Amino acid sequence: EKIELIFLSMAYPNPFRLQIVLDAANRCIPVIALEEVNQLALNDGIINHYFLPVDYLGVVSEIERKKFLELGIPGENIVLTGWPFFDEDMSQLKKREFNIRSQYKIREEIKCCLLVLGSLKEDDIVSLETRQVRQNILEIAANGLTEKFQLLIKPHPIEKEASIEHIRKMAPGAIILDPKYPIEPLIEQADVIVNRGNSQVALLALLKNKPVIITPVGMNTIFH
């Protein structure tokens, strides 16, 4: 009852957040939400996450602000905040990183290719990664590397065990990493990063001057 403002890290409409917004509305408490990624730019203008009925929405770019205005959201309810992930100091995360080469006995002359997957549509209704799309991405990554590279696969944090088992079958020579592990230390240790192109992971990797390979599989992204 003493709360005067509620801040959400995303406007993703799951039941828990919907209940929070409803309780806040009943108590006349304003709710602010921030975009998790460069949503429109990375997803070809598709708004598939950010339609929770909040009082204020923080967006990362002027392009996205204009898009939401076109959808009828009042201008005074849209705040241009930028992308807070740019300010993250990855060097501070080294204290909790594990050594991939040591743990998985990867020889020093072998380079590490990190494939970062999005969430599977079966587990995340707003995802753009169907099982067929995922299969295509895994085939491209598994068959496109020379013997000089070890493929590391980082599943999405919400991934279920059945989906992870499917990944193992599709890429039997790959090392499957813990889906819950922070992405920044993994990027630090990888020699090249592969991503569909609709994830903040690709931008984080570029910020660290890591080579990035995009496998869009039928979807336009900011890289187009």
mmCIF file of the C-alpha atoms, coordinates in Angstrom:
data_MODEL
# 
_entry.id   MODEL 
# 
loop_
_atom_site.group_PDB 
_atom_site.id 
_atom_site.type_symbol 
_atom_site.label_atom_id 
_atom_site.label_alt_id 
_atom_site.label_comp_id 
_atom_site.label_asym_id 
_atom_site.label_entity_id 
_atom_site.label_seq_id 
_atom_site.pdbx_PDB_ins_code 
_atom_site.Cartn_x 
_atom_site.Cartn_y 
_atom_site.Cartn_z 
_atom_site.occupancy 
_atom_site.B_iso_or_equiv 
_atom_site.pdbx_formal_charge 
_atom_site.auth_seq_id 
_atom_site.auth_comp_id 
_atom_site.auth_asym_id 
_atom_site.auth_atom_id 
_atom_site.pdbx_PDB_model_num 
ATOM 1   C CA . GLU A 1 1   ? 0.000  0.000   0.000   1.00 0.00 ? 1   GLU A CA 1 
ATOM 2   C CA . LYS A 1 2   ? 2.990  2.339   0.399   1.00 0.00 ? 2   LYS A CA 1 
ATOM 3   C CA . ILE A 1 3   ? 4.329  1.751   -3.118  1.00 0.00 ? 3   ILE A CA 1 
ATOM 4   C CA . GLU A 1 4   ? 4.177  4.885   -5.284  1.00 0.00 ? 4   GLU A CA 1 
ATOM 5   C CA . LEU A 1 5   ? 5.657  3.545   -8.519  1.00 0.00 ? 5   LEU A CA 1 
ATOM 6   C CA . ILE A 1 6   ? 6.251  0.131   -10.104 1.00 0.00 ? 6   ILE A CA 1 
ATOM 7   C CA . PHE A 1 7   ? 9.114  -0.398  -12.572 1.00 0.00 ? 7   PHE A CA 1 
ATOM 8   C CA . LEU A 1 8   ? 9.157  -3.493  -14.812 1.00 0.00 ? 8   LEU A CA 1 
ATOM 9   C CA . SER A 1 9   ? 12.253 -4.563  -16.745 1.00 0.00 ? 9   SER A CA 1 
ATOM 10  C CA . MET A 1 10  ? 10.016 -5.506  -19.694 1.00 0.00 ? 10  MET A CA 1 
ATOM 11  C CA . ALA A 1 11  ? 6.419  -5.147  -20.860 1.00 0.00 ? 11  ALA A CA 1 
ATOM 12  C CA . TYR A 1 12  ? 6.127  -8.843  -21.639 1.00 0.00 ? 12  TYR A CA 1 
ATOM 13  C CA . PRO A 1 13  ? 2.501  -9.905  -20.963 1.00 0.00 ? 13  PRO A CA 1 
ATOM 14  C CA . ASN A 1 14  ? 2.860  -13.001 -18.800 1.00 0.00 ? 14  ASN A CA 1 
ATOM 15  C CA . PRO A 1 15  ? 0.261  -13.762 -16.067 1.00 0.00 ? 15  PRO A CA 1 
ATOM 16  C CA . PHE A 1 16  ? 2.522  -12.579 -13.228 1.00 0.00 ? 16  PHE A CA 1 
ATOM 17  C CA . ARG A 1 17  ? 3.104  -9.138  -14.754 1.00 0.00 ? 17  ARG A CA 1 
ATOM 18  C CA . LEU A 1 18  ? -0.542 -8.833  -15.777 1.00 0.00 ? 18  LEU A CA 1 
ATOM 19  C CA . GLN A 1 19  ? -1.545 -9.365  -12.155 1.00 0.00 ? 19  GLN A CA 1 
ATOM 20  C CA . ILE A 1 20  ? 0.934  -6.716  -11.016 1.00 0.00 ? 20  ILE A CA 1 
ATOM 21  C CA . VAL A 1 21  ? -0.440 -4.195  -13.527 1.00 0.00 ? 21  VAL A CA 1 
ATOM 22  C CA . LEU A 1 22  ? -4.007 -4.996  -12.505 1.00 0.00 ? 22  LEU A CA 1 
ATOM 23  C CA . ASP A 1 23  ? -3.253 -4.587  -8.794  1.00 0.00 ? 23  ASP A CA 1 
ATOM 24  C CA . ALA A 1 24  ? -1.433 -1.335  -9.533  1.00 0.00 ? 24  ALA A CA 1 
ATOM 25  C CA . ALA A 1 25  ? -4.351 0.008   -11.568 1.00 0.00 ? 25  ALA A CA 1 
ATOM 26  C CA . ASN A 1 26  ? -6.778 -0.792  -8.749  1.00 0.00 ? 26  ASN A CA 1 
ATOM 27  C CA . ARG A 1 27  ? -4.552 1.224   -6.393  1.00 0.00 ? 27  ARG A CA 1 
ATOM 28  C CA . CYS A 1 28  ? -3.858 4.059   -8.893  1.00 0.00 ? 28  CYS A CA 1 
ATOM 29  C CA . ILE A 1 29  ? -0.122 3.248   -8.868  1.00 0.00 ? 29  ILE A CA 1 
ATOM 30  C CA . PRO A 1 30  ? 1.669  4.130   -12.144 1.00 0.00 ? 30  PRO A CA 1 
ATOM 31  C CA . VAL A 1 31  ? 3.681  1.411   -13.913 1.00 0.00 ? 31  VAL A CA 1 
ATOM 32  C CA . ILE A 1 32  ? 6.757  1.970   -16.083 1.00 0.00 ? 32  ILE A CA 1 
ATOM 33  C CA . ALA A 1 33  ? 8.231  -0.744  -18.330 1.00 0.00 ? 33  ALA A CA 1 
ATOM 34  C CA . LEU A 1 34  ? 11.463 -0.798  -20.323 1.00 0.00 ? 34  LEU A CA 1 
ATOM 35  C CA . GLU A 1 35  ? 12.170 -2.716  -23.501 1.00 0.00 ? 35  GLU A CA 1 
ATOM 36  C CA . GLU A 1 36  ? 14.470 -5.688  -22.986 1.00 0.00 ? 36  GLU A CA 1 
ATOM 37  C CA . VAL A 1 37  ? 16.042 -5.556  -26.447 1.00 0.00 ? 37  VAL A CA 1 
ATOM 38  C CA . ASN A 1 38  ? 15.990 -3.344  -29.554 1.00 0.00 ? 38  ASN A CA 1 
ATOM 39  C CA . GLN A 1 39  ? 12.703 -5.029  -30.290 1.00 0.00 ? 39  GLN A CA 1 
ATOM 40  C CA . LEU A 1 40  ? 11.524 -3.441  -33.534 1.00 0.00 ? 40  LEU A CA 1 
ATOM 41  C CA . ALA A 1 41  ? 14.948 -3.058  -35.094 1.00 0.00 ? 41  ALA A CA 1 
ATOM 42  C CA . LEU A 1 42  ? 15.943 -6.665  -34.430 1.00 0.00 ? 42  LEU A CA 1 
ATOM 43  C CA . ASN A 1 43  ? 12.598 -8.229  -35.370 1.00 0.00 ? 43  ASN A CA 1 
ATOM 44  C CA . ASP A 1 44  ? 11.797 -6.520  -38.686 1.00 0.00 ? 44  ASP A CA 1 
ATOM 45  C CA . GLY A 1 45  ? 9.294  -4.162  -37.061 1.00 0.00 ? 45  GLY A CA 1 
ATOM 46  C CA . ILE A 1 46  ? 7.323  -6.957  -35.382 1.00 0.00 ? 46  ILE A CA 1 
ATOM 47  C CA . ILE A 1 47  ? 6.038  -6.065  -31.917 1.00 0.00 ? 47  ILE A CA 1 
ATOM 48  C CA . ASN A 1 48  ? 5.702  -9.435  -30.231 1.00 0.00 ? 48  ASN A CA 1 
ATOM 49  C CA . HIS A 1 49  ? 6.686  -8.691  -26.642 1.00 0.00 ? 49  HIS A CA 1 
ATOM 50  C CA . TYR A 1 50  ? 5.832  -5.189  -25.573 1.00 0.00 ? 50  TYR A CA 1 
ATOM 51  C CA . PHE A 1 51  ? 2.090  -4.725  -25.369 1.00 0.00 ? 51  PHE A CA 1 
ATOM 52  C CA . LEU A 1 52  ? 1.492  -4.891  -21.624 1.00 0.00 ? 52  LEU A CA 1 
ATOM 53  C CA . PRO A 1 53  ? -0.924 -2.038  -20.682 1.00 0.00 ? 53  PRO A CA 1 
ATOM 54  C CA . VAL A 1 54  ? 1.551  0.085   -18.717 1.00 0.00 ? 54  VAL A CA 1 
ATOM 55  C CA . ASP A 1 55  ? 1.421  3.826   -18.020 1.00 0.00 ? 55  ASP A CA 1 
ATOM 56  C CA . TYR A 1 56  ? 4.860  4.563   -19.488 1.00 0.00 ? 56  TYR A CA 1 
ATOM 57  C CA . LEU A 1 57  ? 7.011  2.607   -21.917 1.00 0.00 ? 57  LEU A CA 1 
ATOM 58  C CA . GLY A 1 58  ? 10.761 3.183   -22.201 1.00 0.00 ? 58  GLY A CA 1 
ATOM 59  C CA . VAL A 1 59  ? 12.043 2.577   -25.743 1.00 0.00 ? 59  VAL A CA 1 
ATOM 60  C CA . VAL A 1 60  ? 15.594 2.407   -27.055 1.00 0.00 ? 60  VAL A CA 1 
ATOM 61  C CA . SER A 1 61  ? 15.371 4.463   -30.249 1.00 0.00 ? 61  SER A CA 1 
ATOM 62  C CA . GLU A 1 62  ? 13.501 7.253   -31.988 1.00 0.00 ? 62  GLU A CA 1 
ATOM 63  C CA . ILE A 1 63  ? 12.460 4.737   -34.666 1.00 0.00 ? 63  ILE A CA 1 
ATOM 64  C CA . GLU A 1 64  ? 10.681 2.632   -32.055 1.00 0.00 ? 64  GLU A CA 1 
ATOM 65  C CA . ARG A 1 65  ? 9.107  5.682   -30.417 1.00 0.00 ? 65  ARG A CA 1 
ATOM 66  C CA . LYS A 1 66  ? 7.567  6.647   -33.765 1.00 0.00 ? 66  LYS A CA 1 
ATOM 67  C CA . LYS A 1 67  ? 6.332  3.088   -34.328 1.00 0.00 ? 67  LYS A CA 1 
ATOM 68  C CA . PHE A 1 68  ? 4.519  3.035   -31.010 1.00 0.00 ? 68  PHE A CA 1 
ATOM 69  C CA . LEU A 1 69  ? 3.054  6.474   -31.776 1.00 0.00 ? 69  LEU A CA 1 
ATOM 70  C CA . GLU A 1 70  ? 1.675  5.047   -35.032 1.00 0.00 ? 70  GLU A CA 1 
ATOM 71  C CA . LEU A 1 71  ? -0.008 2.321   -32.982 1.00 0.00 ? 71  LEU A CA 1 
ATOM 72  C CA . GLY A 1 72  ? -1.909 4.977   -31.049 1.00 0.00 ? 72  GLY A CA 1 
ATOM 73  C CA . ILE A 1 73  ? 0.073  5.136   -27.820 1.00 0.00 ? 73  ILE A CA 1 
ATOM 74  C CA . PRO A 1 74  ? 0.052  8.773   -26.568 1.00 0.00 ? 74  PRO A CA 1 
ATOM 75  C CA . GLY A 1 75  ? 3.396  10.529  -26.962 1.00 0.00 ? 75  GLY A CA 1 
ATOM 76  C CA . GLU A 1 76  ? 3.527  11.554  -23.311 1.00 0.00 ? 76  GLU A CA 1 
ATOM 77  C CA . ASN A 1 77  ? 3.493  7.871   -22.359 1.00 0.00 ? 77  ASN A CA 1 
ATOM 78  C CA . ILE A 1 78  ? 6.569  6.932   -24.409 1.00 0.00 ? 78  ILE A CA 1 
ATOM 79  C CA . VAL A 1 79  ? 10.013 7.768   -23.045 1.00 0.00 ? 79  VAL A CA 1 
ATOM 80  C CA . LEU A 1 80  ? 13.203 7.540   -25.115 1.00 0.00 ? 80  LEU A CA 1 
ATOM 81  C CA . THR A 1 81  ? 15.629 5.908   -22.677 1.00 0.00 ? 81  THR A CA 1 
ATOM 82  C CA . GLY A 1 82  ? 18.335 4.394   -24.881 1.00 0.00 ? 82  GLY A CA 1 
ATOM 83  C CA . TRP A 1 83  ? 19.636 0.861   -24.388 1.00 0.00 ? 83  TRP A CA 1 
ATOM 84  C CA . PRO A 1 84  ? 20.937 0.308   -20.834 1.00 0.00 ? 84  PRO A CA 1 
ATOM 85  C CA . PHE A 1 85  ? 22.904 -2.824  -21.785 1.00 0.00 ? 85  PHE A CA 1 
ATOM 86  C CA . PHE A 1 86  ? 25.492 -0.600  -23.488 1.00 0.00 ? 86  PHE A CA 1 
ATOM 87  C CA . ASP A 1 87  ? 26.627 0.584   -20.061 1.00 0.00 ? 87  ASP A CA 1 
ATOM 88  C CA . GLU A 1 88  ? 27.374 -2.869  -18.690 1.00 0.00 ? 88  GLU A CA 1 
ATOM 89  C CA . ASP A 1 89  ? 31.024 -3.465  -17.858 1.00 0.00 ? 89  ASP A CA 1 
ATOM 90  C CA . MET A 1 90  ? 31.654 -7.056  -18.900 1.00 0.00 ? 90  MET A CA 1 
ATOM 91  C CA . SER A 1 91  ? 35.074 -7.081  -17.270 1.00 0.00 ? 91  SER A CA 1 
ATOM 92  C CA . GLN A 1 92  ? 33.367 -7.130  -13.870 1.00 0.00 ? 92  GLN A CA 1 
ATOM 93  C CA . LEU A 1 93  ? 31.828 -10.497 -14.735 1.00 0.00 ? 93  LEU A CA 1 
ATOM 94  C CA . LYS A 1 94  ? 35.160 -12.282 -15.087 1.00 0.00 ? 94  LYS A CA 1 
ATOM 95  C CA . LYS A 1 95  ? 35.167 -13.093 -11.388 1.00 0.00 ? 95  LYS A CA 1 
ATOM 96  C CA . ARG A 1 96  ? 32.330 -15.573 -11.848 1.00 0.00 ? 96  ARG A CA 1 
ATOM 97  C CA . GLU A 1 97  ? 33.289 -16.946 -15.261 1.00 0.00 ? 97  GLU A CA 1 
ATOM 98  C CA . PHE A 1 98  ? 34.475 -20.507 -15.695 1.00 0.00 ? 98  PHE A CA 1 
ATOM 99  C CA . ASN A 1 99  ? 37.162 -21.512 -18.149 1.00 0.00 ? 99  ASN A CA 1 
ATOM 100 C CA . ILE A 1 100 ? 35.424 -23.215 -21.062 1.00 0.00 ? 100 ILE A CA 1 
ATOM 101 C CA . ARG A 1 101 ? 38.612 -24.708 -22.462 1.00 0.00 ? 101 ARG A CA 1 
ATOM 102 C CA . SER A 1 102 ? 39.623 -26.200 -19.139 1.00 0.00 ? 102 SER A CA 1 
ATOM 103 C CA . GLN A 1 103 ? 36.185 -27.576 -18.251 1.00 0.00 ? 103 GLN A CA 1 
ATOM 104 C CA . TYR A 1 104 ? 35.557 -29.187 -21.633 1.00 0.00 ? 104 TYR A CA 1 
ATOM 105 C CA . LYS A 1 105 ? 39.213 -30.017 -22.435 1.00 0.00 ? 105 LYS A CA 1 
ATOM 106 C CA . ILE A 1 106 ? 39.323 -27.971 -25.630 1.00 0.00 ? 106 ILE A CA 1 
ATOM 107 C CA . ARG A 1 107 ? 42.834 -27.849 -27.082 1.00 0.00 ? 107 ARG A CA 1 
ATOM 108 C CA . GLU A 1 108 ? 44.416 -24.401 -27.369 1.00 0.00 ? 108 GLU A CA 1 
ATOM 109 C CA . GLU A 1 109 ? 44.775 -24.609 -31.135 1.00 0.00 ? 109 GLU A CA 1 
ATOM 110 C CA . ILE A 1 110 ? 41.020 -25.158 -31.508 1.00 0.00 ? 110 ILE A CA 1 
ATOM 111 C CA . LYS A 1 111 ? 38.865 -22.021 -31.762 1.00 0.00 ? 111 LYS A CA 1 
ATOM 112 C CA . CYS A 1 112 ? 35.479 -21.744 -30.039 1.00 0.00 ? 112 CYS A CA 1 
ATOM 113 C CA . CYS A 1 113 ? 32.343 -20.865 -32.014 1.00 0.00 ? 113 CYS A CA 1 
ATOM 114 C CA . LEU A 1 114 ? 29.462 -19.866 -29.735 1.00 0.00 ? 114 LEU A CA 1 
ATOM 115 C CA . LEU A 1 115 ? 25.946 -20.370 -31.120 1.00 0.00 ? 115 LEU A CA 1 
ATOM 116 C CA . VAL A 1 116 ? 23.367 -18.511 -29.023 1.00 0.00 ? 116 VAL A CA 1 
ATOM 117 C CA . LEU A 1 117 ? 19.805 -19.709 -29.600 1.00 0.00 ? 117 LEU A CA 1 
ATOM 118 C CA . GLY A 1 118 ? 16.584 -17.830 -29.021 1.00 0.00 ? 118 GLY A CA 1 
ATOM 119 C CA . SER A 1 119 ? 13.660 -19.261 -27.090 1.00 0.00 ? 119 SER A CA 1 
ATOM 120 C CA . LEU A 1 120 ? 11.694 -22.015 -28.821 1.00 0.00 ? 120 LEU A CA 1 
ATOM 121 C CA . LYS A 1 121 ? 8.167  -21.016 -29.842 1.00 0.00 ? 121 LYS A CA 1 
ATOM 122 C CA . GLU A 1 122 ? 6.780  -24.142 -28.155 1.00 0.00 ? 122 GLU A CA 1 
ATOM 123 C CA . ASP A 1 123 ? 8.036  -22.787 -24.813 1.00 0.00 ? 123 ASP A CA 1 
ATOM 124 C CA . ASP A 1 124 ? 7.558  -19.067 -25.495 1.00 0.00 ? 124 ASP A CA 1 
ATOM 125 C CA . ILE A 1 125 ? 4.420  -18.123 -27.439 1.00 0.00 ? 125 ILE A CA 1 
ATOM 126 C CA . VAL A 1 126 ? 5.803  -14.781 -28.663 1.00 0.00 ? 126 VAL A CA 1 
ATOM 127 C CA . SER A 1 127 ? 9.045  -16.283 -29.974 1.00 0.00 ? 127 SER A CA 1 
ATOM 128 C CA . LEU A 1 128 ? 9.846  -16.217 -33.690 1.00 0.00 ? 128 LEU A CA 1 
ATOM 129 C CA . GLU A 1 129 ? 11.969 -19.390 -33.470 1.00 0.00 ? 129 GLU A CA 1 
ATOM 130 C CA . THR A 1 130 ? 9.904  -22.388 -34.537 1.00 0.00 ? 130 THR A CA 1 
ATOM 131 C CA . ARG A 1 131 ? 11.306 -25.922 -34.345 1.00 0.00 ? 131 ARG A CA 1 
ATOM 132 C CA . GLN A 1 132 ? 11.949 -25.850 -38.117 1.00 0.00 ? 132 GLN A CA 1 
ATOM 133 C CA . VAL A 1 133 ? 13.801 -22.534 -37.849 1.00 0.00 ? 133 VAL A CA 1 
ATOM 134 C CA . ARG A 1 134 ? 15.892 -23.909 -35.018 1.00 0.00 ? 134 ARG A CA 1 
ATOM 135 C CA . GLN A 1 135 ? 16.684 -27.055 -36.978 1.00 0.00 ? 135 GLN A CA 1 
ATOM 136 C CA . ASN A 1 136 ? 17.884 -24.917 -39.898 1.00 0.00 ? 136 ASN A CA 1 
ATOM 137 C CA . ILE A 1 137 ? 20.091 -22.808 -37.621 1.00 0.00 ? 137 ILE A CA 1 
ATOM 138 C CA . LEU A 1 138 ? 21.607 -25.897 -35.983 1.00 0.00 ? 138 LEU A CA 1 
ATOM 139 C CA . GLU A 1 139 ? 22.308 -27.503 -39.371 1.00 0.00 ? 139 GLU A CA 1 
ATOM 140 C CA . ILE A 1 140 ? 24.002 -24.332 -40.646 1.00 0.00 ? 140 ILE A CA 1 
ATOM 141 C CA . ALA A 1 141 ? 26.185 -24.053 -37.534 1.00 0.00 ? 141 ALA A CA 1 
ATOM 142 C CA . ALA A 1 142 ? 27.009 -27.752 -37.224 1.00 0.00 ? 142 ALA A CA 1 
ATOM 143 C CA . ASN A 1 143 ? 27.840 -28.247 -40.917 1.00 0.00 ? 143 ASN A CA 1 
ATOM 144 C CA . GLY A 1 144 ? 29.453 -24.881 -41.608 1.00 0.00 ? 144 GLY A CA 1 
ATOM 145 C CA . LEU A 1 145 ? 32.461 -25.128 -39.298 1.00 0.00 ? 145 LEU A CA 1 
ATOM 146 C CA . THR A 1 146 ? 35.865 -26.568 -40.136 1.00 0.00 ? 146 THR A CA 1 
ATOM 147 C CA . GLU A 1 147 ? 37.787 -28.879 -37.834 1.00 0.00 ? 147 GLU A CA 1 
ATOM 148 C CA . LYS A 1 148 ? 39.588 -25.824 -36.461 1.00 0.00 ? 148 LYS A CA 1 
ATOM 149 C CA . PHE A 1 149 ? 36.447 -24.872 -34.509 1.00 0.00 ? 149 PHE A CA 1 
ATOM 150 C CA . GLN A 1 150 ? 34.572 -26.386 -31.571 1.00 0.00 ? 150 GLN A CA 1 
ATOM 151 C CA . LEU A 1 151 ? 30.860 -25.558 -31.620 1.00 0.00 ? 151 LEU A CA 1 
ATOM 152 C CA . LEU A 1 152 ? 29.447 -24.376 -28.287 1.00 0.00 ? 152 LEU A CA 1 
ATOM 153 C CA . ILE A 1 153 ? 25.672 -23.986 -28.016 1.00 0.00 ? 153 ILE A CA 1 
ATOM 154 C CA . LYS A 1 154 ? 24.036 -21.726 -25.429 1.00 0.00 ? 154 LYS A CA 1 
ATOM 155 C CA . PRO A 1 155 ? 20.279 -22.515 -25.238 1.00 0.00 ? 155 PRO A CA 1 
ATOM 156 C CA . HIS A 1 156 ? 17.839 -19.825 -24.114 1.00 0.00 ? 156 HIS A CA 1 
ATOM 157 C CA . PRO A 1 157 ? 17.445 -19.613 -20.292 1.00 0.00 ? 157 PRO A CA 1 
ATOM 158 C CA . ILE A 1 158 ? 13.804 -20.813 -20.408 1.00 0.00 ? 158 ILE A CA 1 
ATOM 159 C CA . GLU A 1 159 ? 14.714 -23.924 -22.440 1.00 0.00 ? 159 GLU A CA 1 
ATOM 160 C CA . LYS A 1 160 ? 13.166 -27.207 -21.289 1.00 0.00 ? 160 LYS A CA 1 
ATOM 161 C CA . GLU A 1 161 ? 15.139 -30.476 -21.081 1.00 0.00 ? 161 GLU A CA 1 
ATOM 162 C CA . ALA A 1 162 ? 13.227 -32.028 -24.011 1.00 0.00 ? 162 ALA A CA 1 
ATOM 163 C CA . SER A 1 163 ? 14.262 -29.136 -26.240 1.00 0.00 ? 163 SER A CA 1 
ATOM 164 C CA . ILE A 1 164 ? 17.881 -29.399 -25.086 1.00 0.00 ? 164 ILE A CA 1 
ATOM 165 C CA . GLU A 1 165 ? 17.870 -33.104 -25.927 1.00 0.00 ? 165 GLU A CA 1 
ATOM 166 C CA . HIS A 1 166 ? 16.700 -32.220 -29.440 1.00 0.00 ? 166 HIS A CA 1 
ATOM 167 C CA . ILE A 1 167 ? 19.653 -29.828 -29.746 1.00 0.00 ? 167 ILE A CA 1 
ATOM 168 C CA . ARG A 1 168 ? 22.032 -32.643 -28.776 1.00 0.00 ? 168 ARG A CA 1 
ATOM 169 C CA . LYS A 1 169 ? 20.606 -34.881 -31.502 1.00 0.00 ? 169 LYS A CA 1 
ATOM 170 C CA . MET A 1 170 ? 20.834 -32.179 -34.161 1.00 0.00 ? 170 MET A CA 1 
ATOM 171 C CA . ALA A 1 171 ? 24.413 -31.199 -33.264 1.00 0.00 ? 171 ALA A CA 1 
ATOM 172 C CA . PRO A 1 172 ? 26.041 -34.299 -31.721 1.00 0.00 ? 172 PRO A CA 1 
ATOM 173 C CA . GLY A 1 173 ? 29.553 -32.866 -31.905 1.00 0.00 ? 173 GLY A CA 1 
ATOM 174 C CA . ALA A 1 174 ? 28.654 -29.658 -30.082 1.00 0.00 ? 174 ALA A CA 1 
ATOM 175 C CA . ILE A 1 175 ? 29.129 -28.801 -26.419 1.00 0.00 ? 175 ILE A CA 1 
ATOM 176 C CA . ILE A 1 176 ? 25.791 -27.814 -24.863 1.00 0.00 ? 176 ILE A CA 1 
ATOM 177 C CA . LEU A 1 177 ? 26.268 -25.123 -22.218 1.00 0.00 ? 177 LEU A CA 1 
ATOM 178 C CA . ASP A 1 178 ? 24.098 -24.446 -19.191 1.00 0.00 ? 178 ASP A CA 1 
ATOM 179 C CA . PRO A 1 179 ? 21.101 -22.348 -20.383 1.00 0.00 ? 179 PRO A CA 1 
ATOM 180 C CA . LYS A 1 180 ? 21.126 -20.370 -17.111 1.00 0.00 ? 180 LYS A CA 1 
ATOM 181 C CA . TYR A 1 181 ? 24.728 -19.236 -17.380 1.00 0.00 ? 181 TYR A CA 1 
ATOM 182 C CA . PRO A 1 182 ? 25.316 -15.468 -17.961 1.00 0.00 ? 182 PRO A CA 1 
ATOM 183 C CA . ILE A 1 183 ? 26.040 -14.733 -21.594 1.00 0.00 ? 183 ILE A CA 1 
ATOM 184 C CA . GLU A 1 184 ? 28.754 -12.089 -21.105 1.00 0.00 ? 184 GLU A CA 1 
ATOM 185 C CA . PRO A 1 185 ? 31.557 -14.416 -19.874 1.00 0.00 ? 185 PRO A CA 1 
ATOM 186 C CA . LEU A 1 186 ? 30.755 -16.813 -22.712 1.00 0.00 ? 186 LEU A CA 1 
ATOM 187 C CA . ILE A 1 187 ? 31.109 -14.021 -25.275 1.00 0.00 ? 187 ILE A CA 1 
ATOM 188 C CA . GLU A 1 188 ? 34.408 -13.038 -23.688 1.00 0.00 ? 188 GLU A CA 1 
ATOM 189 C CA . GLN A 1 189 ? 35.850 -16.525 -24.243 1.00 0.00 ? 189 GLN A CA 1 
ATOM 190 C CA . ALA A 1 190 ? 34.421 -17.256 -27.692 1.00 0.00 ? 190 ALA A CA 1 
ATOM 191 C CA . ASP A 1 191 ? 36.374 -16.589 -30.892 1.00 0.00 ? 191 ASP A CA 1 
ATOM 192 C CA . VAL A 1 192 ? 33.245 -16.094 -33.005 1.00 0.00 ? 192 VAL A CA 1 
ATOM 193 C CA . ILE A 1 193 ? 29.524 -15.774 -32.177 1.00 0.00 ? 193 ILE A CA 1 
ATOM 194 C CA . VAL A 1 194 ? 26.618 -17.106 -34.274 1.00 0.00 ? 194 VAL A CA 1 
ATOM 195 C CA . ASN A 1 195 ? 23.083 -15.800 -33.778 1.00 0.00 ? 195 ASN A CA 1 
ATOM 196 C CA . ARG A 1 196 ? 19.874 -15.445 -35.769 1.00 0.00 ? 196 ARG A CA 1 
ATOM 197 C CA . GLY A 1 197 ? 20.298 -11.680 -35.582 1.00 0.00 ? 197 GLY A CA 1 
ATOM 198 C CA . ASN A 1 198 ? 17.233 -10.817 -33.481 1.00 0.00 ? 198 ASN A CA 1 
ATOM 199 C CA . SER A 1 199 ? 18.955 -10.921 -30.107 1.00 0.00 ? 199 SER A CA 1 
ATOM 200 C CA . GLN A 1 200 ? 20.856 -8.408  -28.017 1.00 0.00 ? 200 GLN A CA 1 
ATOM 201 C CA . VAL A 1 201 ? 23.605 -11.067 -27.923 1.00 0.00 ? 201 VAL A CA 1 
ATOM 202 C CA . ALA A 1 202 ? 24.774 -10.053 -31.410 1.00 0.00 ? 202 ALA A CA 1 
ATOM 203 C CA . LEU A 1 203 ? 25.065 -6.418  -30.304 1.00 0.00 ? 203 LEU A CA 1 
ATOM 204 C CA . LEU A 1 204 ? 26.925 -7.348  -27.120 1.00 0.00 ? 204 LEU A CA 1 
ATOM 205 C CA . ALA A 1 205 ? 29.381 -9.399  -29.164 1.00 0.00 ? 205 ALA A CA 1 
ATOM 206 C CA . LEU A 1 206 ? 29.995 -6.546  -31.604 1.00 0.00 ? 206 LEU A CA 1 
ATOM 207 C CA . LEU A 1 207 ? 30.635 -4.194  -28.682 1.00 0.00 ? 207 LEU A CA 1 
ATOM 208 C CA . LYS A 1 208 ? 33.407 -6.571  -27.619 1.00 0.00 ? 208 LYS A CA 1 
ATOM 209 C CA . ASN A 1 209 ? 34.836 -6.580  -31.157 1.00 0.00 ? 209 ASN A CA 1 
ATOM 210 C CA . LYS A 1 210 ? 33.980 -10.246 -31.607 1.00 0.00 ? 210 LYS A CA 1 
ATOM 211 C CA . PRO A 1 211 ? 33.305 -11.602 -35.117 1.00 0.00 ? 211 PRO A CA 1 
ATOM 212 C CA . VAL A 1 212 ? 29.556 -12.209 -35.511 1.00 0.00 ? 212 VAL A CA 1 
ATOM 213 C CA . ILE A 1 213 ? 27.865 -14.492 -38.035 1.00 0.00 ? 213 ILE A CA 1 
ATOM 214 C CA . ILE A 1 214 ? 24.141 -13.927 -38.607 1.00 0.00 ? 214 ILE A CA 1 
ATOM 215 C CA . THR A 1 215 ? 21.881 -16.816 -39.706 1.00 0.00 ? 215 THR A CA 1 
ATOM 216 C CA . PRO A 1 216 ? 18.536 -15.017 -40.192 1.00 0.00 ? 216 PRO A CA 1 
ATOM 217 C CA . VAL A 1 217 ? 16.663 -18.044 -41.656 1.00 0.00 ? 217 VAL A CA 1 
ATOM 218 C CA . GLY A 1 218 ? 13.980 -16.076 -43.460 1.00 0.00 ? 218 GLY A CA 1 
ATOM 219 C CA . MET A 1 219 ? 13.743 -13.066 -41.128 1.00 0.00 ? 219 MET A CA 1 
ATOM 220 C CA . ASN A 1 220 ? 14.951 -9.505  -41.692 1.00 0.00 ? 220 ASN A CA 1 
ATOM 221 C CA . THR A 1 221 ? 16.920 -7.959  -38.809 1.00 0.00 ? 221 THR A CA 1 
ATOM 222 C CA . ILE A 1 222 ? 18.793 -4.755  -38.117 1.00 0.00 ? 222 ILE A CA 1 
ATOM 223 C CA . PHE A 1 223 ? 21.769 -6.293  -39.941 1.00 0.00 ? 223 PHE A CA 1 
ATOM 224 C CA . HIS A 1 224 ? 19.891 -6.222  -43.232 1.00 0.00 ? 224 HIS A CA 1 
# 
